[in-house]
Amino acid sequence: MSGKMKDALKEGKDGTIIDIEVVPNSSEFRIEYNQWSKRIRIKIRSQALKGQANKEIQAIFKEIFRDATIIKGEHNRKKSILVSSDIEKVYSKISEIIK
């Protein structure tokens, strides 16, 4: 695994932890790497209201990885997501999406 995006990924006990930064209420859906925060930035259409943004984030990651849990930052724009895939597979899938 190479590239700066690897800074957003960490091996966890039960899979890979992905550090993300959520931009709610966006006009478009987009996934990109933020080199300054060293997080995957995800622009979503949902508002950060009554858990709507968290539900959309979990749905996105479950669609990509089949399993995703917010383990940190439930009430914050900076979150950590646990997916039950190894770090190489996670890096590969996210790299394909970001291109």
Jmol script that loads the backbone (N, CA, C; Angstrom):
load data "model"
ATOM      1  N   MET A   1       0.852  -1.182   0.000  1.00  0.00           N
ATOM      2  CA  MET A   1       0.000   0.000   0.000  1.00  0.00           C
ATOM      3  C   MET A   1       0.892   1.237   0.000  1.00  0.00           C
ATOM      4  N   SER A   2       0.647   2.112  -0.938  1.00  0.00           N
ATOM      5  CA  SER A   2       1.440   3.331  -1.003  1.00  0.00           C
ATOM      6  C   SER A   2       0.505   4.519  -1.199  1.00  0.00           C
ATOM      7  N   GLY A   3       1.065   5.698  -1.223  1.00  0.00           N
ATOM      8  CA  GLY A   3       0.250   6.893  -1.413  1.00  0.00           C
ATOM      9  C   GLY A   3      -0.136   7.515  -0.092  1.00  0.00           C
ATOM     10  N   LYS A   4      -0.473   8.775  -0.167  1.00  0.00           N
ATOM     11  CA  LYS A   4      -0.784   9.525   1.038  1.00  0.00           C
ATOM     12  C   LYS A   4      -2.104   9.096   1.674  1.00  0.00           C
ATOM     13  N   MET A   5      -3.021   8.571   0.882  1.00  0.00           N
ATOM     14  CA  MET A   5      -4.323   8.183   1.416  1.00  0.00           C
ATOM     15  C   MET A   5      -4.198   7.146   2.536  1.00  0.00           C
ATOM     16  N   LYS A   6      -3.100   6.416   2.554  1.00  0.00           N
ATOM     17  CA  LYS A   6      -2.909   5.400   3.591  1.00  0.00           C
ATOM     18  C   LYS A   6      -2.943   6.003   4.990  1.00  0.00           C
ATOM     19  N   ASP A   7      -2.669   7.321   5.112  1.00  0.00           N
ATOM     20  CA  ASP A   7      -2.710   7.980   6.418  1.00  0.00           C
ATOM     21  C   ASP A   7      -4.114   7.968   7.025  1.00  0.00           C
ATOM     22  N   ALA A   8      -5.131   7.807   6.203  1.00  0.00           N
ATOM     23  CA  ALA A   8      -6.511   7.779   6.674  1.00  0.00           C
ATOM     24  C   ALA A   8      -6.955   6.378   7.098  1.00  0.00           C
ATOM     25  N   LEU A   9      -6.093   5.377   6.904  1.00  0.00           N
ATOM     26  CA  LEU A   9      -6.439   3.988   7.203  1.00  0.00           C
ATOM     27  C   LEU A   9      -5.543   3.433   8.294  1.00  0.00           C
ATOM     28  N   LYS A  10      -6.156   2.668   9.204  1.00  0.00           N
ATOM     29  CA  LYS A  10      -5.401   2.026  10.277  1.00  0.00           C
ATOM     30  C   LYS A  10      -5.911   0.603  10.462  1.00  0.00           C
ATOM     31  N   GLU A  11      -4.991  -0.305  10.761  1.00  0.00           N
ATOM     32  CA  GLU A  11      -5.409  -1.671  11.058  1.00  0.00           C
ATOM     33  C   GLU A  11      -5.983  -1.701  12.456  1.00  0.00           C
ATOM     34  N   GLY A  12      -7.167  -2.264  12.571  1.00  0.00           N
ATOM     35  CA  GLY A  12      -7.808  -2.419  13.866  1.00  0.00           C
ATOM     36  C   GLY A  12      -7.877  -3.877  14.248  1.00  0.00           C
ATOM     37  N   LYS A  13      -8.339  -4.127  15.444  1.00  0.00           N
ATOM     38  CA  LYS A  13      -8.450  -5.502  15.939  1.00  0.00           C
ATOM     39  C   LYS A  13      -9.451  -6.324  15.130  1.00  0.00           C
ATOM     40  N   ASP A  14     -10.528  -5.678  14.699  1.00  0.00           N
ATOM     41  CA  ASP A  14     -11.595  -6.387  13.991  1.00  0.00           C
ATOM     42  C   ASP A  14     -11.745  -5.988  12.525  1.00  0.00           C
ATOM     43  N   GLY A  15     -10.728  -5.337  11.964  1.00  0.00           N
ATOM     44  CA  GLY A  15     -10.811  -4.903  10.576  1.00  0.00           C
ATOM     45  C   GLY A  15      -9.970  -3.663  10.346  1.00  0.00           C
ATOM     46  N   THR A  16     -10.451  -2.797   9.475  1.00  0.00           N
ATOM     47  CA  THR A  16      -9.735  -1.565   9.144  1.00  0.00           C
ATOM     48  C   THR A  16     -10.540  -0.364   9.615  1.00  0.00           C
ATOM     49  N   ILE A  17      -9.841   0.596  10.194  1.00  0.00           N
ATOM     50  CA  ILE A  17     -10.459   1.836  10.654  1.00  0.00           C
ATOM     51  C   ILE A  17     -10.163   2.900   9.603  1.00  0.00           C
ATOM     52  N   ILE A  18     -11.222   3.545   9.138  1.00  0.00           N
ATOM     53  CA  ILE A  18     -11.109   4.602   8.142  1.00  0.00           C
ATOM     54  C   ILE A  18     -11.459   5.921   8.813  1.00  0.00           C
ATOM     55  N   ASP A  19     -10.526   6.869   8.792  1.00  0.00           N
ATOM     56  CA  ASP A  19     -10.784   8.203   9.332  1.00  0.00           C
ATOM     57  C   ASP A  19     -11.403   9.046   8.233  1.00  0.00           C
ATOM     58  N   ILE A  20     -12.590   9.584   8.518  1.00  0.00           N
ATOM     59  CA  ILE A  20     -13.299  10.373   7.511  1.00  0.00           C
ATOM     60  C   ILE A  20     -13.650  11.748   8.056  1.00  0.00           C
ATOM     61  N   GLU A  21     -13.965  12.621   7.139  1.00  0.00           N
ATOM     62  CA  GLU A  21     -14.428  13.970   7.433  1.00  0.00           C
ATOM     63  C   GLU A  21     -15.697  14.151   6.614  1.00  0.00           C
ATOM     64  N   VAL A  22     -16.807  14.430   7.272  1.00  0.00           N
ATOM     65  CA  VAL A  22     -18.099  14.517   6.594  1.00  0.00           C
ATOM     66  C   VAL A  22     -18.454  15.979   6.325  1.00  0.00           C
ATOM     67  N   VAL A  23     -18.891  16.249   5.111  1.00  0.00           N
ATOM     68  CA  VAL A  23     -19.395  17.572   4.740  1.00  0.00           C
ATOM     69  C   VAL A  23     -20.873  17.380   4.416  1.00  0.00           C
ATOM     70  N   PRO A  24     -21.750  17.627   5.418  1.00  0.00           N
ATOM     71  CA  PRO A  24     -23.187  17.413   5.204  1.00  0.00           C
ATOM     72  C   PRO A  24     -23.813  18.546   4.385  1.00  0.00           C
ATOM     73  N   ASN A  25     -25.041  18.311   3.924  1.00  0.00           N
ATOM     74  CA  ASN A  25     -25.830  19.315   3.218  1.00  0.00           C
ATOM     75  C   ASN A  25     -25.104  19.846   1.982  1.00  0.00           C
ATOM     76  N   SER A  26     -24.410  18.964   1.288  1.00  0.00           N
ATOM     77  CA  SER A  26     -23.646  19.341   0.101  1.00  0.00           C
ATOM     78  C   SER A  26     -24.546  19.269  -1.133  1.00  0.00           C
ATOM     79  N   SER A  27     -24.210  20.040  -2.133  1.00  0.00           N
ATOM     80  CA  SER A  27     -25.003  20.030  -3.367  1.00  0.00           C
ATOM     81  C   SER A  27     -24.728  18.791  -4.209  1.00  0.00           C
ATOM     82  N   GLU A  28     -23.586  18.117  -3.937  1.00  0.00           N
ATOM     83  CA  GLU A  28     -23.245  16.919  -4.690  1.00  0.00           C
ATOM     84  C   GLU A  28     -22.607  15.876  -3.780  1.00  0.00           C
ATOM     85  N   PHE A  29     -22.732  14.608  -4.179  1.00  0.00           N
ATOM     86  CA  PHE A  29     -22.055  13.528  -3.469  1.00  0.00           C
ATOM     87  C   PHE A  29     -20.651  13.403  -4.033  1.00  0.00           C
ATOM     88  N   ARG A  30     -19.666  13.315  -3.146  1.00  0.00           N
ATOM     89  CA  ARG A  30     -18.280  13.205  -3.612  1.00  0.00           C
ATOM     90  C   ARG A  30     -17.417  12.595  -2.517  1.00  0.00           C
ATOM     91  N   ILE A  31     -16.458  11.757  -2.924  1.00  0.00           N
ATOM     92  CA  ILE A  31     -15.477  11.194  -1.997  1.00  0.00           C
ATOM     93  C   ILE A  31     -14.101  11.598  -2.503  1.00  0.00           C
ATOM     94  N   GLU A  32     -13.284  12.164  -1.601  1.00  0.00           N
ATOM     95  CA  GLU A  32     -11.941  12.612  -1.967  1.00  0.00           C
ATOM     96  C   GLU A  32     -11.021  12.488  -0.755  1.00  0.00           C
ATOM     97  N   TYR A  33      -9.742  12.611  -0.984  1.00  0.00           N
ATOM     98  CA  TYR A  33      -8.776  12.574   0.116  1.00  0.00           C
ATOM     99  C   TYR A  33      -8.367  13.995   0.469  1.00  0.00           C
ATOM    100  N   ASN A  34      -8.420  14.340   1.766  1.00  0.00           N
ATOM    101  CA  ASN A  34      -7.989  15.645   2.247  1.00  0.00           C
ATOM    102  C   ASN A  34      -6.588  15.484   2.822  1.00  0.00           C
ATOM    103  N   GLN A  35      -5.594  15.954   2.103  1.00  0.00           N
ATOM    104  CA  GLN A  35      -4.202  15.750   2.519  1.00  0.00           C
ATOM    105  C   GLN A  35      -3.840  16.519   3.783  1.00  0.00           C
ATOM    106  N   TRP A  36      -4.562  17.601   4.101  1.00  0.00           N
ATOM    107  CA  TRP A  36      -4.229  18.377   5.290  1.00  0.00           C
ATOM    108  C   TRP A  36      -4.765  17.718   6.563  1.00  0.00           C
ATOM    109  N   SER A  37      -5.989  17.223   6.511  1.00  0.00           N
ATOM    110  CA  SER A  37      -6.542  16.553   7.693  1.00  0.00           C
ATOM    111  C   SER A  37      -6.179  15.072   7.720  1.00  0.00           C
ATOM    112  N   LYS A  38      -5.649  14.563   6.607  1.00  0.00           N
ATOM    113  CA  LYS A  38      -5.296  13.151   6.454  1.00  0.00           C
ATOM    114  C   LYS A  38      -6.503  12.251   6.688  1.00  0.00           C
ATOM    115  N   ARG A  39      -7.619  12.671   6.115  1.00  0.00           N
ATOM    116  CA  ARG A  39      -8.876  11.937   6.219  1.00  0.00           C
ATOM    117  C   ARG A  39      -9.528  11.841   4.840  1.00  0.00           C
ATOM    118  N   ILE A  40     -10.402  10.862   4.694  1.00  0.00           N
ATOM    119  CA  ILE A  40     -11.216  10.744   3.500  1.00  0.00           C
ATOM    120  C   ILE A  40     -12.378  11.725   3.688  1.00  0.00           C
ATOM    121  N   ARG A  41     -12.519  12.678   2.789  1.00  0.00           N
ATOM    122  CA  ARG A  41     -13.606  13.662   2.887  1.00  0.00           C
ATOM    123  C   ARG A  41     -14.781  13.154   2.057  1.00  0.00           C
ATOM    124  N   ILE A  42     -15.948  13.151   2.689  1.00  0.00           N
ATOM    125  CA  ILE A  42     -17.148  12.672   2.019  1.00  0.00           C
ATOM    126  C   ILE A  42     -18.201  13.769   2.063  1.00  0.00           C
ATOM    127  N   LYS A  43     -18.566  14.231   0.880  1.00  0.00           N
ATOM    128  CA  LYS A  43     -19.622  15.235   0.771  1.00  0.00           C
ATOM    129  C   LYS A  43     -20.931  14.491   0.543  1.00  0.00           C
ATOM    130  N   ILE A  44     -21.906  14.765   1.399  1.00  0.00           N
ATOM    131  CA  ILE A  44     -23.199  14.079   1.301  1.00  0.00           C
ATOM    132  C   ILE A  44     -24.324  15.110   1.256  1.00  0.00           C
ATOM    133  N   ARG A  45     -25.469  14.667   0.789  1.00  0.00           N
ATOM    134  CA  ARG A  45     -26.619  15.558   0.662  1.00  0.00           C
ATOM    135  C   ARG A  45     -27.411  15.689   1.966  1.00  0.00           C
ATOM    136  N   SER A  46     -27.353  14.694   2.815  1.00  0.00           N
ATOM    137  CA  SER A  46     -28.110  14.719   4.069  1.00  0.00           C
ATOM    138  C   SER A  46     -27.612  15.813   4.998  1.00  0.00           C
ATOM    139  N   GLN A  47     -28.518  16.299   5.826  1.00  0.00           N
ATOM    140  CA  GLN A  47     -28.162  17.283   6.843  1.00  0.00           C
ATOM    141  C   GLN A  47     -27.677  16.570   8.093  1.00  0.00           C
ATOM    142  N   ALA A  48     -26.901  17.277   8.890  1.00  0.00           N
ATOM    143  CA  ALA A  48     -26.425  16.731  10.160  1.00  0.00           C
ATOM    144  C   ALA A  48     -27.504  16.980  11.210  1.00  0.00           C
ATOM    145  N   LEU A  49     -28.637  16.333  11.022  1.00  0.00           N
ATOM    146  CA  LEU A  49     -29.797  16.562  11.867  1.00  0.00           C
ATOM    147  C   LEU A  49     -30.455  15.222  12.195  1.00  0.00           C
ATOM    148  N   LYS A  50     -30.609  14.946  13.465  1.00  0.00           N
ATOM    149  CA  LYS A  50     -31.280  13.723  13.921  1.00  0.00           C
ATOM    150  C   LYS A  50     -30.668  12.449  13.330  1.00  0.00           C
ATOM    151  N   GLY A  51     -29.366  12.453  13.152  1.00  0.00           N
ATOM    152  CA  GLY A  51     -28.677  11.254  12.682  1.00  0.00           C
ATOM    153  C   GLY A  51     -28.777  10.978  11.196  1.00  0.00           C
ATOM    154  N   GLN A  52     -29.343  11.906  10.424  1.00  0.00           N
ATOM    155  CA  GLN A  52     -29.509  11.677   8.985  1.00  0.00           C
ATOM    156  C   GLN A  52     -28.170  11.479   8.284  1.00  0.00           C
ATOM    157  N   ALA A  53     -27.195  12.330   8.615  1.00  0.00           N
ATOM    158  CA  ALA A  53     -25.876  12.220   7.969  1.00  0.00           C
ATOM    159  C   ALA A  53     -25.208  10.891   8.339  1.00  0.00           C
ATOM    160  N   ASN A  54     -25.294  10.494   9.600  1.00  0.00           N
ATOM    161  CA  ASN A  54     -24.696   9.222  10.032  1.00  0.00           C
ATOM    162  C   ASN A  54     -25.323   8.042   9.297  1.00  0.00           C
ATOM    163  N   LYS A  55     -26.628   8.083   9.109  1.00  0.00           N
ATOM    164  CA  LYS A  55     -27.305   6.998   8.384  1.00  0.00           C
ATOM    165  C   LYS A  55     -26.822   6.921   6.940  1.00  0.00           C
ATOM    166  N   GLU A  56     -26.653   8.079   6.303  1.00  0.00           N
ATOM    167  CA  GLU A  56     -26.182   8.079   4.919  1.00  0.00           C
ATOM    168  C   GLU A  56     -24.742   7.569   4.838  1.00  0.00           C
ATOM    169  N   ILE A  57     -23.899   8.005   5.771  1.00  0.00           N
ATOM    170  CA  ILE A  57     -22.496   7.556   5.793  1.00  0.00           C
ATOM    171  C   ILE A  57     -22.434   6.036   5.961  1.00  0.00           C
ATOM    172  N   GLN A  58     -23.193   5.506   6.917  1.00  0.00           N
ATOM    173  CA  GLN A  58     -23.176   4.054   7.124  1.00  0.00           C
ATOM    174  C   GLN A  58     -23.699   3.315   5.894  1.00  0.00           C
ATOM    175  N   ALA A  59     -24.720   3.844   5.248  1.00  0.00           N
ATOM    176  CA  ALA A  59     -25.259   3.202   4.044  1.00  0.00           C
ATOM    177  C   ALA A  59     -24.217   3.173   2.926  1.00  0.00           C
ATOM    178  N   ILE A  60     -23.475   4.267   2.781  1.00  0.00           N
ATOM    179  CA  ILE A  60     -22.427   4.336   1.748  1.00  0.00           C
ATOM    180  C   ILE A  60     -21.365   3.273   2.003  1.00  0.00           C
ATOM    181  N   PHE A  61     -20.884   3.210   3.244  1.00  0.00           N
ATOM    182  CA  PHE A  61     -19.819   2.254   3.550  1.00  0.00           C
ATOM    183  C   PHE A  61     -20.307   0.821   3.540  1.00  0.00           C
ATOM    184  N   LYS A  62     -21.563   0.587   3.907  1.00  0.00           N
ATOM    185  CA  LYS A  62     -22.109  -0.772   3.837  1.00  0.00           C
ATOM    186  C   LYS A  62     -22.272  -1.218   2.387  1.00  0.00           C
ATOM    187  N   GLU A  63     -22.571  -0.277   1.503  1.00  0.00           N
ATOM    188  CA  GLU A  63     -22.678  -0.613   0.083  1.00  0.00           C
ATOM    189  C   GLU A  63     -21.313  -1.005  -0.492  1.00  0.00           C
ATOM    190  N   ILE A  64     -20.273  -0.327  -0.032  1.00  0.00           N
ATOM    191  CA  ILE A  64     -18.926  -0.604  -0.539  1.00  0.00           C
ATOM    192  C   ILE A  64     -18.323  -1.849   0.111  1.00  0.00           C
ATOM    193  N   PHE A  65     -18.459  -1.954   1.449  1.00  0.00           N
ATOM    194  CA  PHE A  65     -17.749  -2.999   2.205  1.00  0.00           C
ATOM    195  C   PHE A  65     -18.666  -4.042   2.857  1.00  0.00           C
ATOM    196  N   ARG A  66     -19.986  -3.886   2.739  1.00  0.00           N
ATOM    197  CA  ARG A  66     -20.986  -4.791   3.322  1.00  0.00           C
ATOM    198  C   ARG A  66     -21.140  -4.656   4.829  1.00  0.00           C
ATOM    199  N   ASP A  67     -20.140  -4.119   5.498  1.00  0.00           N
ATOM    200  CA  ASP A  67     -20.196  -4.007   6.950  1.00  0.00           C
ATOM    201  C   ASP A  67     -19.483  -2.714   7.344  1.00  0.00           C
ATOM    202  N   ALA A  68     -20.136  -1.871   8.123  1.00  0.00           N
ATOM    203  CA  ALA A  68     -19.520  -0.615   8.545  1.00  0.00           C
ATOM    204  C   ALA A  68     -20.172  -0.121   9.823  1.00  0.00           C
ATOM    205  N   THR A  69     -19.338   0.326  10.751  1.00  0.00           N
ATOM    206  CA  THR A  69     -19.821   0.843  12.023  1.00  0.00           C
ATOM    207  C   THR A  69     -19.068   2.120  12.368  1.00  0.00           C
ATOM    208  N   ILE A  70     -19.802   3.152  12.753  1.00  0.00           N
ATOM    209  CA  ILE A  70     -19.152   4.366  13.240  1.00  0.00           C
ATOM    210  C   ILE A  70     -18.670   4.071  14.653  1.00  0.00           C
ATOM    211  N   ILE A  71     -17.360   4.133  14.869  1.00  0.00           N
ATOM    212  CA  ILE A  71     -16.814   3.810  16.186  1.00  0.00           C
ATOM    213  C   ILE A  71     -16.338   5.044  16.944  1.00  0.00           C
ATOM    214  N   LYS A  72     -16.279   6.174  16.245  1.00  0.00           N
ATOM    215  CA  LYS A  72     -15.829   7.407  16.893  1.00  0.00           C
ATOM    216  C   LYS A  72     -16.395   8.605  16.130  1.00  0.00           C
ATOM    217  N   GLY A  73     -16.845   9.607  16.855  1.00  0.00           N
ATOM    218  CA  GLY A  73     -17.302  10.843  16.230  1.00  0.00           C
ATOM    219  C   GLY A  73     -18.746  10.852  15.803  1.00  0.00           C
ATOM    220  N   GLU A  74     -19.581  10.130  16.506  1.00  0.00           N
ATOM    221  CA  GLU A  74     -21.002  10.051  16.143  1.00  0.00           C
ATOM    222  C   GLU A  74     -21.657  11.438  16.060  1.00  0.00           C
ATOM    223  N   HIS A  75     -21.197  12.376  16.883  1.00  0.00           N
ATOM    224  CA  HIS A  75     -21.762  13.735  16.898  1.00  0.00           C
ATOM    225  C   HIS A  75     -20.740  14.758  16.421  1.00  0.00           C
ATOM    226  N   ASN A  76     -19.902  14.378  15.484  1.00  0.00           N
ATOM    227  CA  ASN A  76     -18.811  15.222  15.025  1.00  0.00           C
ATOM    228  C   ASN A  76     -18.630  15.002  13.522  1.00  0.00           C
ATOM    229  N   ARG A  77     -18.098  15.984  12.834  1.00  0.00           N
ATOM    230  CA  ARG A  77     -17.835  15.818  11.398  1.00  0.00           C
ATOM    231  C   ARG A  77     -16.660  14.884  11.143  1.00  0.00           C
ATOM    232  N   LYS A  78     -15.747  14.808  12.087  1.00  0.00           N
ATOM    233  CA  LYS A  78     -14.619  13.881  11.977  1.00  0.00           C
ATOM    234  C   LYS A  78     -15.023  12.582  12.650  1.00  0.00           C
ATOM    235  N   LYS A  79     -15.013  11.514  11.882  1.00  0.00           N
ATOM    236  CA  LYS A  79     -15.478  10.217  12.359  1.00  0.00           C
ATOM    237  C   LYS A  79     -14.460   9.136  12.028  1.00  0.00           C
ATOM    238  N   SER A  80     -14.581   8.024  12.721  1.00  0.00           N
ATOM    239  CA  SER A  80     -13.812   6.827  12.393  1.00  0.00           C
ATOM    240  C   SER A  80     -14.807   5.706  12.150  1.00  0.00           C
ATOM    241  N   ILE A  81     -14.622   5.019  11.035  1.00  0.00           N
ATOM    242  CA  ILE A  81     -15.505   3.931  10.613  1.00  0.00           C
ATOM    243  C   ILE A  81     -14.717   2.633  10.645  1.00  0.00           C
ATOM    244  N   LEU A  82     -15.307   1.587  11.221  1.00  0.00           N
ATOM    245  CA  LEU A  82     -14.688   0.268  11.221  1.00  0.00           C
ATOM    246  C   LEU A  82     -15.371  -0.586  10.154  1.00  0.00           C
ATOM    247  N   VAL A  83     -14.562  -1.139   9.254  1.00  0.00           N
ATOM    248  CA  VAL A  83     -15.069  -2.081   8.252  1.00  0.00           C
ATOM    249  C   VAL A  83     -14.324  -3.404   8.427  1.00  0.00           C
ATOM    250  N   SER A  84     -15.013  -4.507   8.173  1.00  0.00           N
ATOM    251  CA  SER A  84     -14.410  -5.818   8.425  1.00  0.00           C
ATOM    252  C   SER A  84     -13.704  -6.361   7.182  1.00  0.00           C
ATOM    253  N   SER A  85     -12.808  -5.560   6.647  1.00  0.00           N
ATOM    254  CA  SER A  85     -11.954  -5.958   5.524  1.00  0.00           C
ATOM    255  C   SER A  85     -10.525  -5.615   5.887  1.00  0.00           C
ATOM    256  N   ASP A  86      -9.580  -6.319   5.258  1.00  0.00           N
ATOM    257  CA  ASP A  86      -8.187  -5.987   5.565  1.00  0.00           C
ATOM    258  C   ASP A  86      -7.808  -4.670   4.896  1.00  0.00           C
ATOM    259  N   ILE A  87      -6.766  -4.066   5.400  1.00  0.00           N
ATOM    260  CA  ILE A  87      -6.369  -2.717   5.000  1.00  0.00           C
ATOM    261  C   ILE A  87      -6.037  -2.613   3.510  1.00  0.00           C
ATOM    262  N   GLU A  88      -5.468  -3.647   2.924  1.00  0.00           N
ATOM    263  CA  GLU A  88      -5.136  -3.626   1.491  1.00  0.00           C
ATOM    264  C   GLU A  88      -6.396  -3.571   0.627  1.00  0.00           C
ATOM    265  N   LYS A  89      -7.417  -4.348   0.993  1.00  0.00           N
ATOM    266  CA  LYS A  89      -8.674  -4.343   0.242  1.00  0.00           C
ATOM    267  C   LYS A  89      -9.377  -2.995   0.373  1.00  0.00           C
ATOM    268  N   VAL A  90      -9.360  -2.437   1.583  1.00  0.00           N
ATOM    269  CA  VAL A  90      -9.988  -1.138   1.817  1.00  0.00           C
ATOM    270  C   VAL A  90      -9.286  -0.069   0.974  1.00  0.00           C
ATOM    271  N   TYR A  91      -7.973  -0.064   1.009  1.00  0.00           N
ATOM    272  CA  TYR A  91      -7.189   0.902   0.235  1.00  0.00           C
ATOM    273  C   TYR A  91      -7.507   0.774  -1.257  1.00  0.00           C
ATOM    274  N   SER A  92      -7.560  -0.455  -1.740  1.00  0.00           N
ATOM    275  CA  SER A  92      -7.829  -0.699  -3.151  1.00  0.00           C
ATOM    276  C   SER A  92      -9.212  -0.184  -3.558  1.00  0.00           C
ATOM    277  N   LYS A  93     -10.228  -0.497  -2.764  1.00  0.00           N
ATOM    278  CA  LYS A  93     -11.597  -0.076  -3.096  1.00  0.00           C
ATOM    279  C   LYS A  93     -11.741   1.439  -3.045  1.00  0.00           C
ATOM    280  N   ILE A  94     -11.184   2.065  -2.020  1.00  0.00           N
ATOM    281  CA  ILE A  94     -11.301   3.522  -1.907  1.00  0.00           C
ATOM    282  C   ILE A  94     -10.503   4.201  -3.022  1.00  0.00           C
ATOM    283  N   SER A  95      -9.363   3.654  -3.372  1.00  0.00           N
ATOM    284  CA  SER A  95      -8.560   4.212  -4.478  1.00  0.00           C
ATOM    285  C   SER A  95      -9.339   4.199  -5.786  1.00  0.00           C
ATOM    286  N   GLU A  96     -10.099   3.130  -6.024  1.00  0.00           N
ATOM    287  CA  GLU A  96     -10.918   3.045  -7.237  1.00  0.00           C
ATOM    288  C   GLU A  96     -11.982   4.128  -7.264  1.00  0.00           C
ATOM    289  N   ILE A  97     -12.563   4.417  -6.101  1.00  0.00           N
ATOM    290  CA  ILE A  97     -13.643   5.406  -6.017  1.00  0.00           C
ATOM    291  C   ILE A  97     -13.100   6.821  -6.180  1.00  0.00           C
ATOM    292  N   ILE A  98     -11.961   7.099  -5.577  1.00  0.00           N
ATOM    293  CA  ILE A  98     -11.416   8.458  -5.573  1.00  0.00           C
ATOM    294  C   ILE A  98     -10.794   8.845  -6.912  1.00  0.00           C
ATOM    295  N   LYS A  99     -10.104   7.956  -7.569  1.00  0.00           N
ATOM    296  CA  LYS A  99      -9.396   8.205  -8.847  1.00  0.00           C
ATOM    297  C   LYS A  99      -9.309   9.640  -9.232  1.00  0.00           C
TER     298      LYS A  99
END
end "model"
wireframe off; spacefill off
backbone 0.3
color backbone group
